[in-house]
Amino acid sequence: MSFADRTLINIATYNEIENLPGLVEEIFRYAPNAHLLIVDDNSPDGTGQWVDEQAKQDQRVHCLHRSGKLGLGTAIMAGMKYAIDNDYRYFLNMDADYSHHPKYLPQLIAAMEPVGGKPVDLVIGSRYVPGGGVENWPLKRLLMSKSVNAYARWLLWLKPHDCSGGYRCYRTSVLRKLDFEAYHSRGYSFQQETLWRMKQAGAKFAEVPIVFADRVKGNSKINLREARRAIKIIARLAVTNWTGL
């Protein structure tokens, strides 16, 4: 199988040693032909070192070490560039904490080439379509997520129902069209900005339902500060939408 026939699964990590060993096993259970790239931000808990040991035993596993916490958006971007440079067909991003369960991997990948339908450029694992949902979320977090999501859809004229979710499968040939140097986002608003930039590139989107479960182990990286940053960047992109500047 050539690289062009493969999917690269990307996971950004910082202190995920509690989750990663079991997660990697589950990923290869559901997507045995995929390759896995861990983008680790110098986790002090040994996450990167564990991945290095796995890479010695399994040629499907790769690790990209970064100097420190540089932001989720830049970690995903690094993975996208790796997929482009190594000529993977699909780039699939997911979280490290089981909130994105590997059981959905076959559905996301299959939806890229729907039987009897036209190929799509991005499939979103969506919490906000029929069949999707969230589990064990406090009301405050749910309201924050839905508010930012509605805000992005309205200001950026985006059609997907879930604009902030990170469980996504991209066609790498379309990622080649994106100008990564022009990005404003470094954190969680990277998700909305990427949808906006792909829309400008003429990409076709699809959504498949997933149930997003709150992490059991480790600490969540999202907070109110990140949400405020996302709101500011979405507003900045909206000005470009309206003015072309």
Order of alpha helices (4+ residues) and beta strands (2+ residues): beta-alpha-beta-alpha-beta-alpha-beta-alpha-beta-beta-alpha-beta-alpha-alpha-beta-beta-alpha
